[in-house]
Amino acid sequence: MRPGFMLNPDDAFVKGCKKRIKQNNGYCPNKRDKVPDNKCPCREFRENSECDCGMYIKDPTYIIDEKLDVEGESPMEGYV
């Protein structure tokens, strides 16, 4: 799971979503084409942090440390 994201807290929704993903052979239920980029978690989520089906949401408790390290790079640079 990407830092700053979590499963949707609605257990019934997640259960239903997982069931639809399983019925769809692991592909996002909101994507029409069954291509590798649409395997859950889909490429759109992995690259742009946007989940079409709502299975993954932003974690409201996640805080990014805004401080810079000695080299002048953010310590989270490799994660976002």
Backbone as CSV, one residue per row, in Angstrom:
resi,resn,N_x,N_y,N_z,CA_x,CA_y,CA_z,C_x,C_y,C_z
1,MET,0.847,-1.175,0.000,0.000,0.000,0.000,0.891,1.236,0.000
2,ARG,0.479,2.221,-0.735,1.226,3.475,-0.797,1.132,4.214,0.527
3,PRO,2.221,4.860,0.941,2.141,5.688,2.147,1.081,6.769,1.957
4,GLY,0.301,7.002,2.988,-0.738,8.027,2.928,-2.085,7.525,2.445
5,PHE,-2.199,6.214,2.207,-3.458,5.641,1.759,-3.839,4.467,2.631
6,MET,-5.111,4.147,2.621,-5.613,3.038,3.412,-6.832,2.451,2.711
7,LEU,-7.246,1.277,3.165,-8.489,0.707,2.658,-9.653,1.580,3.115
8,ASN,-10.661,1.660,2.318,-11.864,2.375,2.685,-12.360,1.814,4.026
9,PRO,-12.707,2.661,4.994,-13.133,2.162,6.308,-14.514,1.498,6.312
10,ASP,-15.252,1.607,5.232,-16.573,0.979,5.134,-16.380,-0.505,4.805
11,ASP,-16.424,-1.339,5.825,-16.163,-2.772,5.667,-17.084,-3.436,4.648
12,ALA,-18.359,-3.074,4.652,-19.308,-3.674,3.710,-18.944,-3.289,2.281
13,PHE,-18.541,-2.038,2.082,-18.143,-1.584,0.750,-16.909,-2.338,0.276
14,VAL,-15.903,-2.450,1.151,-14.656,-3.139,0.797,-14.936,-4.605,0.485
15,LYS,-15.782,-5.230,1.281,-16.126,-6.633,1.038,-16.781,-6.799,-0.332
16,GLY,-17.713,-5.920,-0.645,-18.374,-5.978,-1.949,-17.408,-5.688,-3.090
17,CYS,-16.518,-4.728,-2.882,-15.540,-4.365,-3.902,-14.572,-5.522,-4.151
18,LYS,-14.104,-6.143,-3.080,-13.206,-7.291,-3.225,-13.902,-8.435,-3.966
19,LYS,-15.182,-8.627,-3.692,-15.944,-9.675,-4.367,-16.023,-9.376,-5.867
20,ARG,-16.291,-8.119,-6.223,-16.373,-7.740,-7.642,-15.019,-7.876,-8.318
21,ILE,-13.935,-7.525,-7.608,-12.585,-7.664,-8.168,-12.283,-9.141,-8.421
22,LYS,-12.649,-9.988,-7.467,-12.419,-11.425,-7.623,-13.220,-11.976,-8.798
23,GLN,-14.471,-11.562,-8.925,-15.313,-12.007,-10.037,-14.765,-11.507,-11.376
24,ASN,-14.015,-10.414,-11.328,-13.453,-9.802,-12.535,-12.002,-10.251,-12.750
25,ASN,-11.636,-11.384,-12.144,-10.289,-11.967,-12.278,-9.165,-11.029,-11.850
26,GLY,-9.417,-10.227,-10.823,-8.381,-9.362,-10.275,-8.303,-7.987,-10.916
27,TYR,-9.155,-7.721,-11.880,-9.153,-6.417,-12.543,-10.091,-5.457,-11.826
28,CYS,-9.765,-4.176,-11.905,-10.607,-3.136,-11.309,-12.019,-3.244,-11.883
29,PRO,-13.040,-3.258,-11.026,-14.405,-3.379,-11.528,-14.890,-2.133,-12.257
30,ASN,-14.184,-1.021,-12.115,-14.592,0.212,-12.779,-13.891,0.446,-14.110
31,LYS,-13.005,-0.467,-14.490,-12.292,-0.344,-15.760,-12.880,-1.345,-16.746
32,ARG,-13.080,-0.920,-17.958,-13.696,-1.778,-18.964,-12.711,-2.793,-19.534
33,ASP,-11.495,-2.348,-19.848,-10.522,-3.218,-20.500,-9.774,-4.088,-19.500
34,LYS,-9.602,-5.337,-19.830,-8.850,-6.264,-18.980,-7.421,-6.340,-19.506
35,VAL,-6.653,-5.330,-19.111,-5.240,-5.230,-19.486,-4.426,-5.168,-18.200
36,PRO,-3.135,-5.514,-18.249,-2.319,-5.521,-17.025,-2.380,-4.219,-16.220
37,ASP,-2.497,-3.083,-16.878,-2.562,-1.800,-16.165,-3.803,-1.674,-15.297
38,ASN,-4.814,-2.488,-15.550,-6.064,-2.402,-14.795,-6.196,-3.465,-13.708
39,LYS,-5.127,-4.240,-13.467,-5.137,-5.176,-12.342,-5.131,-4.367,-11.044
40,CYS,-5.933,-4.770,-10.101,-6.032,-4.053,-8.830,-4.807,-4.334,-7.960
41,PRO,-4.190,-3.312,-7.384,-4.466,-1.889,-7.572,-3.989,-1.431,-8.945
42,CYS,-4.828,-0.703,-9.635,-4.571,-0.332,-11.022,-3.415,0.665,-11.152
43,ARG,-2.950,0.789,-12.363,-1.823,1.689,-12.656,-2.160,3.133,-12.275
44,GLU,-3.403,3.533,-12.531,-3.826,4.895,-12.193,-3.617,5.171,-10.704
45,PHE,-3.967,4.209,-9.865,-3.762,4.386,-8.420,-2.284,4.375,-8.080
46,ARG,-1.536,3.437,-8.664,-0.114,3.329,-8.352,0.651,4.585,-8.752
47,GLU,0.281,5.189,-9.854,1.028,6.339,-10.351,0.433,7.693,-9.953
48,ASN,-0.883,7.787,-9.880,-1.533,9.084,-9.639,-2.293,9.167,-8.331
49,SER,-2.286,8.076,-7.568,-2.964,8.046,-6.273,-4.463,8.320,-6.374
50,GLU,-5.070,7.824,-7.445,-6.508,7.972,-7.605,-7.129,6.606,-7.837
51,CYS,-8.041,6.229,-6.956,-8.688,4.922,-7.034,-10.115,5.106,-7.541
52,ASP,-10.389,4.611,-8.745,-11.717,4.756,-9.349,-12.811,4.057,-8.561
53,CYS,-12.525,2.870,-8.071,-13.586,2.088,-7.432,-13.818,2.479,-5.970
54,GLY,-12.907,3.229,-5.368,-13.085,3.677,-3.991,-12.565,2.711,-2.950
55,MET,-11.878,1.670,-3.372,-11.333,0.689,-2.432,-10.242,1.318,-1.563
56,TYR,-9.426,2.162,-2.172,-8.341,2.830,-1.448,-8.652,4.316,-1.348
57,ILE,-8.449,4.865,-0.168,-8.700,6.286,0.046,-7.494,6.909,0.735
58,LYS,-7.429,8.231,0.715,-6.349,8.928,1.409,-6.536,8.763,2.907
59,ASP,-5.432,8.529,3.599,-5.438,8.368,5.060,-5.411,9.760,5.682
60,PRO,-6.489,10.175,6.357,-6.528,11.524,6.924,-5.538,11.734,8.074
61,THR,-4.987,10.664,8.612,-4.047,10.805,9.726,-2.597,10.845,9.257
62,TYR,-2.369,10.668,7.950,-1.010,10.622,7.418,-0.451,12.030,7.292
63,ILE,0.730,12.230,7.852,1.382,13.540,7.814,2.739,13.384,7.144
64,ILE,2.989,14.229,6.152,4.294,14.231,5.494,5.176,15.237,6.211
65,ASP,6.364,14.800,6.580,7.319,15.682,7.248,7.857,16.671,6.227
66,GLU,7.580,17.931,6.437,7.992,18.965,5.487,9.453,19.381,5.654
67,LYS,10.125,18.892,6.689,11.513,19.268,6.918,12.410,18.688,5.832
68,LEU,13.450,19.407,5.481,14.402,18.925,4.495,15.592,18.315,5.205
69,ASP,16.180,17.279,4.584,17.366,16.698,5.186,18.597,17.520,4.795
70,VAL,19.760,17.094,5.214,20.989,17.840,5.007,21.286,18.065,3.528
71,GLU,20.922,17.103,2.686,21.202,17.204,1.254,20.228,18.140,0.529
72,GLY,19.197,18.597,1.227,18.224,19.483,0.606,17.083,18.762,-0.066
73,GLU,16.965,17.462,0.137,15.865,16.693,-0.435,14.897,16.305,0.661
74,SER,13.661,16.235,0.305,12.646,15.807,1.247,12.882,14.342,1.611
75,PRO,12.744,13.954,2.878,12.929,12.557,3.261,11.872,11.638,2.646
76,MET,10.754,12.174,2.158,9.710,11.351,1.571,9.801,11.298,0.058
77,GLU,10.834,11.886,-0.526,10.925,11.995,-1.977,10.783,10.653,-2.684
78,GLY,11.326,9.612,-2.140,11.244,8.301,-2.776,9.897,7.626,-2.637
79,TYR,8.996,8.212,-1.879,7.704,7.556,-1.595,6.531,8.225,-2.260
80,VAL,6.692,9.380,-2.804,5.538,10.069,-3.420,5.765,10.310,-4.882
